[in-house]
Amino acid sequence: MSLKKASLIIILVLLIDQITKFYIKTNFALGEEIKVFEWFSILFVENEGMAWGARIPGEYGKLILTSFRLVAIVGIGYWLWDSVRKNGSKILITAIALIFAGAFGNIIDSVFYGVIFEHSYGQVAELVPAAEGYGTLMHGKVVDMLYFPLWSGYLPEWIPFWGGNYFTFFEPVFNIADSAITVGVFLLILFNKRAFPAEDEQGEERNKKVQATS
């Protein structure tokens, strides 16, 4: 796959991701929910940290996290460029492009949203408010909205630790960028041999040489 086609994937994912986030941010108050089906809702939440809401504690935790994301995206971008240069498999380049797009989409939130949006607590946020935004550069919150509570109920008492507790599957709220990263990672896992055919062939050659000398 060419770098041009990989770039088209990245642009498409970024457009869908940012359009949905802008729509949610400018039409929903924080915590507002629209139930589409029993198992799917549009629920506006903001994530200050990493996946699953994890945070780096301390005054500079958010700045450290955003800085790490910026460094990581450079590494992923180089991986994509290098894979295209080496004529990597279509699966590999597609997966890296999805991971890059997803990571970049969430970086946009973290870097800029605190400046260009006002807060969403009890109100619909204004884009480019007359007053200051809810945060500063590098201190934005990631907008999430896709919620799939596929099953909710009380777990049987015989289940260790969680038995008898109310449980929801799947509880995390995520966005298009998160979905792109997840799909990219799963492509690499499920189609590992197709994603890295040259490495597999080299491994097979090494195994044959070892067997021949044993």
C-alpha positions in Angstrom: 0.0 0.0 0.0 1.2 3.5 -0.9 1.7 6.3 1.6 -1.0 8.2 -0.3 -3.6 5.5 0.4 -2.5 5.3 4.1 -2.9 9.1 4.3 -6.4 8.8 3.0 -7.3 6.3 5.7 -5.8 8.7 8.3 -7.7 11.7 7.0 -11.0 9.9 6.8 -10.7 8.6 10.4 -9.6 12.1 11.6 -12.5 13.8 9.9 -15.1 11.4 11.3 -13.6 11.5 14.7 -13.4 15.3 15.0 -16.8 15.9 13.4 -18.5 13.6 15.9 -16.5 15.2 18.8 -17.4 18.8 17.7 -21.0 17.8 17.3 -21.2 16.2 20.8 -19.3 19.1 22.4 -21.5 21.8 20.9 -24.8 20.0 21.3 -24.6 18.0 24.6 -24.1 19.0 28.2 -21.6 16.8 30.1 -23.4 13.6 31.1 -26.3 14.0 28.7 -27.4 10.7 27.1 -29.6 9.7 24.2 -30.6 6.1 24.2 -30.5 4.7 20.6 -31.1 1.1 21.4 -31.3 -0.8 24.7 -27.7 -1.8 24.1 -26.3 1.4 22.7 -26.4 5.1 23.8 -24.8 8.4 22.9 -23.4 9.5 26.2 -21.2 12.6 26.5 -18.3 12.1 28.9 -14.8 13.7 29.0 -11.6 11.8 29.7 -8.8 13.7 31.4 -6.4 10.8 31.3 -5.6 7.6 29.5 -7.7 4.6 28.5 -10.3 3.5 31.1 -10.0 7.0 32.7 -6.6 6.3 34.3 -4.7 9.5 35.2 -1.1 10.5 36.0 -1.4 12.1 39.4 0.2 15.5 40.2 0.1 19.0 39.0 2.0 18.1 35.8 0.3 14.8 35.2 -1.8 16.0 32.2 1.1 17.8 30.7 3.3 14.7 31.0 0.6 12.5 29.4 0.0 14.9 26.5 3.8 15.2 25.9 4.2 11.5 25.9 1.4 11.2 23.3 3.1 13.7 21.1 6.4 11.7 21.2 4.5 8.5 20.6 2.7 9.8 17.5 6.1 10.7 16.0 7.3 7.2 16.6 4.1 5.7 15.0 4.4 8.1 12.1 8.0 6.9 11.5 6.9 3.3 11.7 4.2 4.0 9.1 6.7 5.7 6.8 9.3 3.0 7.2 6.8 0.2 6.6 5.7 1.9 3.3 9.3 2.4 2.3 10.0 -1.3 2.9 6.9 -2.4 0.9 5.2 -3.7 4.1 2.0 -5.8 3.8 -1.3 -4.1 3.2 -2.6 -5.4 6.6 0.4 -3.9 8.4 0.2 -0.4 6.8 -3.6 -0.3 7.2 -3.2 -1.2 10.9 -0.5 1.4 11.5 -2.5 4.0 9.7 -5.6 3.3 11.9 -3.4 3.4 15.1 -1.8 6.7 13.9 -5.2 8.3 13.1 -6.7 7.2 16.4 -3.8 8.5 18.4 -3.6 11.8 16.5 -7.4 12.3 17.0 -7.1 12.1 20.7 -4.0 14.3 20.7 -6.0 17.0 19.0 -8.4 17.0 22.0 -5.6 17.0 24.5 -3.7 19.8 23.0 -6.4 22.2 21.7 -9.9 21.5 23.2 -9.1 23.3 26.5 -8.4 26.5 24.5 -11.1 26.4 21.8 -14.1 25.2 23.9 -15.7 26.4 27.1 -16.6 23.9 29.8 -19.6 21.6 29.4 -20.8 21.3 33.1 -24.5 21.9 33.1 -24.4 23.6 29.7 -23.7 23.1 26.0 -20.2 24.4 25.3 -19.5 27.3 23.0 -16.8 26.9 20.3 -14.2 29.6 20.5 -15.9 31.4 23.4 -15.7 35.1 24.0 -14.1 34.4 27.4 -11.2 31.9 27.9 -11.6 28.2 27.2 -12.0 25.7 30.0 -8.3 24.9 30.1 -5.0 25.8 28.5 -2.9 24.4 25.7 -1.9 20.8 26.3 -4.5 20.4 29.0 -7.6 19.5 27.0 -10.0 16.6 27.8 -10.7 13.8 25.3 -14.4 13.7 24.2 -16.0 10.3 24.4 -19.6 9.4 23.4 -20.0 5.8 22.3 -21.6 3.7 25.0 -22.5 0.0 24.6 -24.1 -1.4 27.8 -24.7 -4.8 26.2 -25.8 -6.4 29.5 -26.6 -5.1 33.0 -27.7 -7.0 36.1 -26.7 -8.6 39.3 -24.0 -11.3 39.1 -24.6 -14.7 40.6 -23.5 -15.0 44.3 -21.1 -17.9 43.4 -18.8 -15.7 41.4 -15.7 -14.8 43.5 -15.2 -11.2 44.5 -17.9 -9.7 42.3 -20.8 -12.1 43.1 -24.0 -10.3 44.0 -22.8 -7.0 42.7 -24.5 -5.0 39.9 -22.4 -5.2 36.7 -22.6 -3.6 33.3 -20.9 -5.1 30.2 -19.5 -3.2 28.3 -19.2 -0.1 30.5 -16.4 2.1 29.1 -17.4 5.1 26.9 -15.1 5.6 23.9 -14.9 7.5 20.6 -14.0 7.0 16.9 -10.3 7.5 17.6 -10.3 4.8 20.3 -12.1 2.5 17.9 -9.5 3.0 15.2 -6.7 2.2 17.6 -8.5 -0.9 18.7 -9.2 -2.1 15.2 -5.6 -1.5 14.2 -4.2 -3.5 17.2 -6.6 -6.3 16.5 -5.6 -6.5 12.9 -1.9 -6.9 14.0 -2.9 -9.6 16.4 -5.3 -11.6 14.3 -3.3 -11.3 11.0 0.2 -11.3 12.5 1.7 -13.6 9.9 0.2 -11.6 7.0 1.3 -8.3 8.7 4.9 -9.5 9.2 5.5 -12.0 6.4 9.2 -11.3 5.9 9.9 -11.8 9.6 8.0 -15.1 9.6 9.9 -16.3 6.6 13.2 -15.4 8.2 12.1 -17.2 11.3 11.3 -20.3 9.3 14.7 -20.2 7.6 16.4 -19.9 11.0 14.4 -22.9 12.2 15.4 -25.0 9.2 19.1 -24.2 9.7 18.9 -25.1 13.3 17.1 -28.4 12.5 19.7 -29.2 9.7 22.6 -28.7 12.1 21.0 -30.7 15.0 
